[in-house]
Amino acid sequence: MLKFITKLLVLFIVSTNCNDLYASPQLPDYIIYKNDTLPTYHLLVEQYLQKKYPGDEKLFGLSFRNTLNKDGSVLLSCWRGYQAIYKIENDSLFLVSIIDCGSIKNFRKGESNANLSLIFNDKVKNGKVFIDWFKGDISFRLKDKPNEVIRWDGVFEVIYRFETLISSRNGKITKEEIVENYLDDPDRINRKSNYSELSDISDVLFEKIKNYKWTRQNEFDCSETYKIRISINGKIDRVTMLLTDNKWKDFYSRKEYKHCINFVKKSLSDLQFDIVKRKGKPITEYVFLKLWFDEDRTIEKW
């Protein structure tokens, strides 16, 4: 009974901590590309500031959680205190504006140049800054064909099905291409963020787990929160318990632990999901599933 109560408490605490991870959605930066001004989820100015002024939360009036609404309340949707506007011009990547949060529609060039000069000093040339500190990929939604949101992390990054991908090396554009971030296969399970066949991916997993032919349920209690990984090829390739480090040893013998993990993984082994990508490259994703095994051998999803 003590083990039962302790495990129940741990499940509750894990659930509570997961909920605490939620944060306010954040405003994006923008990029001017072929006369369009598009949202982008790559904070290039923030990278520069963090590298040059590590640990400093307030720089030149750009303050962490310090942007205010008109009524004096904190603007939670813009924790960095500004938005940046980038531009691709002549095969190079530039910073052209730093604006107040939410002022993309009416920003004035003079104000933005003042911010640029204050922060970047002599790096400002002809009213813009060459972004020589960034090496990597920038993506933003493609406008000239039907598009859809594939993933949103709930705070900042949005992944669109069709995106323009720009590769930059120290400010010079090295590659430009159109990428598709979702491979839709009718023989695989749908992974779009808004699909309605089931309420979510965890329901798909639970249906397989509860209908699997479990053994030794009278001997082993596998009630736990499981962390299930969908690999880059759309298969379930890893299952663990959501217990930090070796905490599982407080509740399970090694034999019991392996039994529970193996049976969850076996029950999901034949599933094949659509491929989800980020910047055109397949990604892994984790699904958290809380299971409860009743004394009558039924399995519930908590």
N, C-alpha and C positions, 0 to 999 in steps of 0.2 A: 504494500500500500504506500509506503514512504517513497519508493522508487516511482510509483505512478504519479504521486502528487508533485514530486520534484521535477519530473519530466514535463508535466503539465505547466508548471511555473516557467520552465525554460522556454517552452513553446510560446508562452504569452510574452515573455521578455523579448524574444527574437522578433516577434510580430510587432511589438511596440517600437523597437529600435529601427526596424525597417521603415515604419511610417514616419519616423523622425527625420529620415533622409530627404523628405520632400522639401523643396525650396521654391521660391517665386520664379515664374518664367521671366527670362531676361531678354532685353532688346538686342537685336543683332548689330553688327557693323554693316557697312554697305560697300559695294564695289561698282564703279562705273565701267561698263563693258559694252562697247559698240553703241554708245548713246543711251543705253538703259542703265538705270540705277537699281541694283538688285541687292537683297539682303544676303549676307554671307556670315557664316558662323566660325570665323577664324579671327581671333583677336591679335592682330599683328602688332598694334601699338602696345597692347598689354604685355606681349612678349618682350618688347624693347624695354619698357619701364621696369619690369620685374628683373630683367637681367642687369640693367644699369643701376637700379636702386633696390636691391633685394631686401625684403622685409619692411619697406617703407610703404605704409598704407595711405599716405597723403602726399601727393606730388603736385606742386604748382596749382593747387585748388582742385585737382582731380582726386576726389576722396572716396575711399572704400566705404560703401553704404552711407554716403553723405549727400546724395542728390535729393533735393526737396521738391515736393509738390507746391502749388501756389498757397495751400493752406498751412504750409510749414511741416507737413508730415513727410516721412522718408519715402522716396520713390523706390520701392522694393524691386521694380522691374529693371533697374539700371544700377546695380551695385558698384560698377566701376566708375560711375560719375560722369561718363561722356560716351559719345559714339564717334567712331572714326569712319572716314570715307576714303576708299582707295580707288585707284584708276589704273587701267592697263593702257599704256600709250607707247607706241613705237617699240613693241616687244620688251617693254620694261614695266615694272610694278612700282607705283608711287603712292604715297600718302598725300592727299590734297586737302583734307579738312579734318578738324576735330571740333565737334559741335556739342551743344547741350543735349541731354537726353530727350528724345522725342521731337527734336526740331528739324528733322530731315526735310520737311516740306517748305520751310521758310528760313533756312540758315543763310547767313550773309557771308560772302567771301572774305570781307575784311576782318570779321570776328574770327573766322577759322584760321586765317593767316596769323593773327595775333597769337593764337594758341600754339600754332606750329612754331613760330619764332621763339616763344617762351620756353618750350620744351626742347626743341631740336637745334636752336641757335644757328650756327653756320652750316648745318646740314640742309637748311632750306635754300633751294635754288629755284628761281622763277616761280615762287609761290607753291612749291611742292617738295616733298622729301623722297629721295630714292631709297627704297626699302632694301638696303643691302644686308640687313641682319637676318633675313628670313630665307630658309631653305626648306622646301617642301611643296605640298599640294594645296590648292585652294579650290573649293567647289561651290557652285551656286546653281539654282534651278534654271532649267532650260525653258525659255518662254515660247518658242515657236512650234510647240506640239503639245497635245493633251498631257497633263502631268498629274501627279498625286503624291501625297506625303506617305512615305514608307515607314519612317521611324521618326519619333520625336522623343527626346529624353525627358520631357516634362519641364525642363529648365531652360535649355539653350539650343542645343544642336537639333536641326531638322534635316532629315535625309529625304530628298526627292527621288522619284523613280528615274527621271531623266535629268542629268546635270551636265553642265560644262565643267570640265576639269582642267585647271591651269597648273602646270608645274613650274616652280620658280627656284632659281639657284642664285642666292645673293642679289635678288632684285631683277635678274634677267629671266625672261620667259623661255623655258627650254622645250615645253610641249604644251599643246592645246588639243583637247579631244572631247567628244561627247561620250558619256558613259551611261549605262543602265544599271540601276542598283537593285533590281529585282528580276529573278528568272522565274517566270510563271509556267509551271509544268502541270497539266491536268492530271497526271499520275502521282503527283506529290501533294502533301498537305499544305493548304494555304497558310501563309505567314504574314499576310498584309495586316497592318495595324488596325484596320477598321472592318475586317471581314466578319460576317454574321452567321456563318455556319454553326459555330459554337461561340460561347461568350468570350473565350480566350484560349491561348495555347495550353494553359494548365488544365483546362477541361478535356482537351484531346489526350493529354498524358494520363489524367486521372481515369478516363474510361478504359484505357488499356491496362492500367495497374489494377483496378478493382475487378476486372474480369479475368485476370491472369490466374492460373492454377497455383496458388500459394501452398506451401507445405510448412509444417511445424509451427503453425500459428499459435497452437496451445503452449508451445515451448518458448517461442521468441515473440517479444512485443516490439514491432517495428514502427510504433507511433513516433513520428519525428517530422521536422521540416527538412526537405531534401533540395539540394542545389543541383539542377540538371542542365547539362551543357548540350546545346545543339551545335554541332561542328560546322566548319566552313562548307562541307559537302551536304549539309542538311540531315545528318544522322545524329542520334544520341550517342556520344562517345565517352561521357563521363558523368558519374553520379556520386555525390558526396552528401554527408549530412551537414546542415548549417550549424555546426558546433565549432568554435574556434580551436585551433591547434589540436591537441589531443584530448579535448574536453569530453569526447564521446566515451573515453575510458571510465569516466565517472558513472556511466549509466549502462554500458554494454560490455560484455566480454568480447574478445577479439572474434570469437566464433560467431556470436550473435550479430556483431557489427557487419562482418563480411556477408552473412546470410541476408541481412536486410538490404545492403547495397547491391549485392548480386541479383537479388530477385527484382528489385526495382529496375535495374538496368536490363535484365533479361526480358521483362515485360514490355519494354520499350524498344527492343532491338530491331524490330521490323518496320519501325516508322521511318518515313522519308519525307522531309519537308522541302518546300521551295527554298531557293537560295536567296539570302539577303546580303547586299553588299553596302560598303561605305567607300565613297570615292572610287567606285568601280571594282573594288576588291572584296571578295567574300569575307564575312565576319562570323565569329562565334557569338552565340547569345546564351544567356542563362535564364532558366525558368525556375521559380521557387514554388514548391508544392508541399503543403502541410497535410500529412496523412494521420488518420486516427484509426487504429485497429480495435474494433469492439470485441467484447468477450464472445459474442455470437458469431464471430468470424467474418462479419461484414466490415467493409473498409469505407471510411468517410473522408471527404475533403473538407478541411477546416478553412 
